[in-house]
Amino acid sequence: MQCLFFVCICFISWSPTSALYKMGIGQLTYGQITTAIYLKISISDFLTLFSARTGGDWFWHTMPAPGIGNILFACIYKDDLT
């Protein structure tokens, strides 16, 4: 639902009354909208992973297990590993 709302905000960025237009970053192209959606999904997945494994604390209070760090390293640098 949140992603759909984000897409709607991006698509109405051409309207002079939209929030993005008023901030000076309106009139997004299709490629910019696609990139913004990809980045939103990528970042939310990583934050979900780190938030879910910590329980009641914030994700920056507890160090991740070595396996999680290895997976994160592989995801970020996967192009260099192949």
FIFIKE-351585 format. One record per residue: residue number from 0; y, z, x of N, C-alpha, C in turn. Coordinates in steps of 0.02 Angstrom, whole numbers. Each point is the difference from the previous one (the first is absolute). Example, Ala and Ser with C-alpha at 12.3 -4.5 7.8 and 13.67 -1.06 7.14 Angstrom:
// residues 2
<r resi="0" n_y="-284" n_z="390" n_x="660" ca_y="59" ca_z="0" ca_x="-45" c_y="60" c_z="0" c_x="45"/>
<r resi="1" n_y="53" n_z="-36" n_x="-18" ca_y="59" ca_z="3" ca_x="42" c_y="55" c_z="37" c_x="-39"/>
END
This chain:
// residues 82
<r resi="0" n_y="-59" n_z="0" n_x="41" ca_y="59" ca_z="0" ca_x="-41" c_y="63" c_z="0" c_x="44"/>
<r resi="1" n_y="-2" n_z="39" n_x="53" ca_y="57" ca_z="4" ca_x="44" c_y="13" c_z="-66" c_x="35"/>
<r resi="2" n_y="-53" n_z="-36" n_x="18" ca_y="7" ca_z="-64" ca_x="33" c_y="29" c_z="-52" c_x="-48"/>
<r resi="3" n_y="-20" n_z="3" n_x="-63" ca_y="27" ca_z="-46" ca_x="-50" c_y="75" c_z="12" c_x="-10"/>
<r resi="4" n_y="20" n_z="63" n_x="-1" ca_y="71" ca_z="17" ca_x="-5" c_y="39" c_z="-26" c_x="60"/>
<r resi="5" n_y="-29" n_z="6" n_x="59" ca_y="31" ca_z="-25" ca_x="62" c_y="8" c_z="-76" c_x="-2"/>
<r resi="6" n_y="-51" n_z="-35" n_x="-26" ca_y="4" ca_z="-73" ca_x="-6" c_y="56" c_z="-19" c_x="-48"/>
<r resi="7" n_y="6" n_z="35" n_x="-56" ca_y="53" ca_z="-15" ca_x="-48" c_y="69" c_z="10" c_x="31"/>
<r resi="8" n_y="9" n_z="53" n_x="38" ca_y="64" ca_z="13" ca_x="33" c_y="16" c_z="-57" c_x="49"/>
<r resi="9" n_y="-51" n_z="-23" n_x="36" ca_y="11" ca_z="-55" ca_x="48" c_y="18" c_z="-64" c_x="-35"/>
<r resi="10" n_y="-35" n_z="-16" n_x="-56" ca_y="13" ca_z="-63" ca_x="-34" c_y="68" c_z="-2" c_x="-35"/>
<r resi="11" n_y="26" n_z="57" n_x="-22" ca_y="66" ca_z="0" ca_x="-32" c_y="56" c_z="10" c_x="51"/>
<r resi="12" n_y="-16" n_z="-6" n_x="63" ca_y="51" ca_z="10" ca_x="52" c_y="55" c_z="-53" c_x="-1"/>
<r resi="13" n_y="-11" n_z="-54" n_x="-37" ca_y="51" ca_z="-52" ca_x="-4" c_y="54" c_z="18" c_x="-50"/>
<r resi="14" n_y="-12" n_z="47" n_x="-43" ca_y="49" ca_z="20" ca_x="-51" c_y="55" c_z="42" c_x="32"/>
<r resi="15" n_y="64" n_z="-16" n_x="-14" ca_y="55" ca_z="39" ca_x="29" c_y="1" c_z="73" c_x="-22"/>
<r resi="16" n_y="-38" n_z="17" n_x="-52" ca_y="-1" ca_z="70" ca_x="-22" c_y="-59" c_z="39" c_x="29"/>
<r resi="17" n_y="-43" n_z="-33" n_x="40" ca_y="-58" ca_z="35" ca_x="27" c_y="20" c_z="45" c_x="58"/>
<r resi="18" n_y="-42" n_z="50" n_x="12" ca_y="14" ca_z="49" ca_x="53" c_y="-2" c_z="-33" c_x="69"/>
<r resi="19" n_y="-48" n_z="-44" n_x="12" ca_y="-4" ca_z="-33" ca_x="65" c_y="61" c_z="-44" c_x="14"/>
<r resi="20" n_y="23" n_z="-35" n_x="-52" ca_y="59" ca_z="-43" ca_x="7" c_y="61" c_z="42" c_x="16"/>
<r resi="21" n_y="7" n_z="58" n_x="-32" ca_y="58" ca_z="43" ca_x="12" c_y="-2" c_z="31" c_x="70"/>
<r resi="22" n_y="-61" n_z="9" n_x="28" ca_y="-5" ca_z="27" ca_x="68" c_y="9" c_z="-54" c_x="53"/>
<r resi="23" n_y="6" n_z="-62" n_x="-21" ca_y="10" ca_z="-55" ca_x="47" c_y="-63" c_z="-33" c_x="25"/>
<r resi="24" n_y="-58" n_z="17" n_x="-28" ca_y="-62" ca_z="-31" ca_x="21" c_y="-33" c_z="-37" c_x="-57"/>
<r resi="25" n_y="40" n_z="-25" n_x="-46" ca_y="-26" ca_z="-37" ca_x="-57" c_y="-17" c_z="-71" c_x="20"/>
<r resi="26" n_y="-20" n_z="-39" n_x="-50" ca_y="-18" ca_z="-70" ca_x="7" c_y="-58" c_z="-9" c_x="50"/>
<r resi="27" n_y="-53" n_z="39" n_x="-12" ca_y="-59" ca_z="-4" ca_x="43" c_y="-38" c_z="-65" c_x="-13"/>
<r resi="28" n_y="-25" n_z="-31" n_x="52" ca_y="-41" ca_z="-60" ca_x="-7" c_y="-72" c_z="21" c_x="-16"/>
<r resi="29" n_y="-40" n_z="-49" n_x="-18" ca_y="-70" ca_z="14" ca_x="-16" c_y="-37" c_z="30" c_x="60"/>
<r resi="30" n_y="13" n_z="-27" n_x="59" ca_y="-31" ca_z="26" ca_x="61" c_y="20" c_z="72" c_x="15"/>
<r resi="31" n_y="63" n_z="16" n_x="-12" ca_y="23" ca_z="69" ca_x="11" c_y="-32" c_z="48" c_x="-49"/>
<r resi="32" n_y="-9" n_z="-22" n_x="-62" ca_y="-32" ca_z="42" ca_x="-51" c_y="-73" c_z="12" c_x="18"/>
<r resi="33" n_y="-34" n_z="-54" n_x="22" ca_y="-70" ca_z="6" ca_x="20" c_y="-8" c_z="48" c_x="59"/>
<r resi="34" n_y="45" n_z="-5" n_x="49" ca_y="-2" ca_z="44" ca_x="58" c_y="13" c_z="72" c_x="-20"/>
<r resi="35" n_y="48" n_z="11" n_x="-44" ca_y="16" ca_z="68" ca_x="-23" c_y="-59" c_z="32" c_x="-36"/>
<r resi="36" n_y="-34" n_z="-39" n_x="-41" ca_y="-59" ca_z="26" ca_x="-36" c_y="-56" c_z="18" c_x="49"/>
<r resi="37" n_y="-12" n_z="-44" n_x="49" ca_y="-52" ca_z="13" ca_x="50" c_y="16" c_z="65" c_x="39"/>
<r resi="38" n_y="62" n_z="7" n_x="22" ca_y="18" ca_z="61" ca_x="37" c_y="-5" c_z="62" c_x="-42"/>
<r resi="39" n_y="19" n_z="-4" n_x="-64" ca_y="-5" ca_z="58" ca_x="-45" c_y="-73" c_z="21" c_x="-8"/>
<r resi="40" n_y="-44" n_z="-49" n_x="-9" ca_y="-71" ca_z="16" ca_x="-9" c_y="-30" c_z="27" c_x="65"/>
<r resi="41" n_y="18" n_z="-29" n_x="56" ca_y="-27" ca_z="23" ca_x="64" c_y="20" c_z="72" c_x="15"/>
<r resi="42" n_y="63" n_z="15" n_x="-9" ca_y="25" ca_z="67" ca_x="15" c_y="-29" c_z="51" c_x="-49"/>
<r resi="43" n_y="-4" n_z="-17" n_x="-63" ca_y="-26" ca_z="49" ca_x="-49" c_y="-73" c_z="14" c_x="12"/>
<r resi="44" n_y="-39" n_z="-48" n_x="24" ca_y="-71" ca_z="13" ca_x="15" c_y="-7" c_z="49" c_x="58"/>
<r resi="45" n_y="39" n_z="-8" n_x="53" ca_y="-4" ca_z="46" ca_x="56" c_y="22" c_z="70" c_x="-21"/>
<r resi="46" n_y="54" n_z="5" n_x="-38" ca_y="23" ca_z="66" ca_x="-22" c_y="-50" c_z="33" c_x="-47"/>
<r resi="47" n_y="-33" n_z="-39" n_x="-42" ca_y="-52" ca_z="28" ca_x="-44" c_y="-58" c_z="28" c_x="42"/>
<r resi="48" n_y="-20" n_z="-37" n_x="51" ca_y="-54" ca_z="23" ca_x="43" c_y="18" c_z="66" c_x="34"/>
<r resi="49" n_y="59" n_z="5" n_x="29" ca_y="20" ca_z="61" ca_x="35" c_y="14" c_z="57" c_x="-48"/>
<r resi="50" n_y="26" n_z="-13" n_x="-59" ca_y="15" ca_z="53" ca_x="-48" c_y="-63" c_z="27" c_x="-32"/>
<r resi="51" n_y="-48" n_z="-43" n_x="-14" ca_y="-61" ca_z="20" ca_x="-35" c_y="-44" c_z="45" c_x="42"/>
<r resi="52" n_y="0" n_z="-8" n_x="65" ca_y="-46" ca_z="37" ca_x="42" c_y="26" c_z="69" c_x="19"/>
<r resi="53" n_y="62" n_z="17" n_x="-17" ca_y="28" ca_z="63" ca_x="24" c_y="-6" c_z="57" c_x="-50"/>
<r resi="54" n_y="-15" n_z="-14" n_x="-63" ca_y="-5" ca_z="53" ca_x="-49" c_y="68" c_z="21" c_x="-25"/>
<r resi="55" n_y="19" n_z="64" n_x="6" ca_y="63" ca_z="24" ca_x="-26" c_y="59" c_z="-9" c_x="46"/>
<r resi="56" n_y="-12" n_z="-10" n_x="65" ca_y="55" ca_z="-7" ca_x="47" c_y="26" c_z="-72" c_x="1"/>
<r resi="57" n_y="59" n_z="-8" n_x="29" ca_y="27" ca_z="-67" ca_x="11" c_y="-40" c_z="-33" c_x="56"/>
<r resi="58" n_y="-1" n_z="-66" n_x="1" ca_y="-44" ca_z="-35" ca_x="47" c_y="22" c_z="7" c_x="72"/>
<r resi="59" n_y="61" n_z="19" n_x="14" ca_y="21" ca_z="7" ca_x="69" c_y="-13" c_z="71" c_x="28"/>
<r resi="60" n_y="-25" n_z="45" n_x="-40" ca_y="-15" ca_z="68" ca_x="23" c_y="-67" c_z="5" c_x="35"/>
<r resi="61" n_y="-47" n_z="-45" n_x="-15" ca_y="-67" ca_z="3" ca_x="27" c_y="-14" c_z="-63" c_x="40"/>
<r resi="62" n_y="-26" n_z="8" n_x="60" ca_y="-19" ca_z="-59" ca_x="40" c_y="-59" c_z="-36" c_x="-32"/>
<r resi="63" n_y="0" n_z="-66" n_x="-1" ca_y="-57" ca_z="-36" ca_x="-28" c_y="-61" c_z="5" c_x="46"/>
<r resi="64" n_y="-58" n_z="-9" n_x="-30" ca_y="-62" ca_z="-1" ca_x="39" c_y="1" c_z="-61" c_x="46"/>
<r resi="65" n_y="-37" n_z="3" n_x="56" ca_y="-1" ca_z="-57" ca_x="46" c_y="-22" c_z="-65" c_x="-33"/>
<r resi="66" n_y="-44" n_z="3" n_x="-48" ca_y="-22" ca_z="-60" ca_x="-35" c_y="56" c_z="-34" c_x="-38"/>
<r resi="67" n_y="42" n_z="40" n_x="-33" ca_y="57" ca_z="-28" ca_x="-37" c_y="49" c_z="-33" c_x="49"/>
<r resi="68" n_y="11" n_z="32" n_x="57" ca_y="45" ca_z="-29" ca_x="50" c_y="-27" c_z="-65" c_x="27"/>
<r resi="69" n_y="-66" n_z="-4" n_x="10" ca_y="-30" ca_z="-62" ca_x="24" c_y="5" c_z="-55" c_x="-52"/>
<r resi="70" n_y="-9" n_z="16" n_x="-63" ca_y="6" ca_z="-50" ca_x="-53" c_y="72" c_z="-24" c_x="-5"/>
<r resi="71" n_y="48" n_z="45" n_x="5" ca_y="70" ca_z="-19" ca_x="-2" c_y="17" c_z="-46" c_x="59"/>
<r resi="72" n_y="-24" n_z="17" n_x="59" ca_y="12" ca_z="-42" ca_x="59" c_y="-30" c_z="-70" c_x="-10"/>
<r resi="73" n_y="-61" n_z="-3" n_x="-28" ca_y="-33" ca_z="-64" ca_x="-10" c_y="37" c_z="-42" c_x="-52"/>
<r resi="74" n_y="26" n_z="33" n_x="-52" ca_y="37" ca_z="-38" ca_x="-52" c_y="65" c_z="-28" c_x="26"/>
<r resi="75" n_y="35" n_z="39" n_x="39" ca_y="65" ca_z="-23" ca_x="26" c_y="-9" c_z="-53" c_x="53"/>
<r resi="76" n_y="-47" n_z="8" n_x="43" ca_y="-9" ca_z="-45" ca_x="57" c_y="-60" c_z="-46" c_x="-7"/>
<r resi="77" n_y="-20" n_z="-16" n_x="-62" ca_y="-60" ca_z="-40" ca_x="-10" c_y="7" c_z="-70" c_x="27"/>
<r resi="78" n_y="60" n_z="-28" n_x="0" ca_y="9" ca_z="-67" ca_x="27" c_y="-10" c_z="-1" c_x="75"/>
<r resi="79" n_y="18" n_z="54" n_x="33" ca_y="-8" ca_z="4" ca_x="73" c_y="-73" c_z="12" c_x="20"/>
<r resi="80" n_y="-38" n_z="30" n_x="-46" ca_y="-69" ca_z="16" ca_x="17" c_y="-47" c_z="-60" c_x="-6"/>
<r resi="81" n_y="20" n_z="-51" n_x="-38" ca_y="-44" ca_z="-58" ca_x="-9" c_y="11" c_z="-52" c_x="52"/>
END
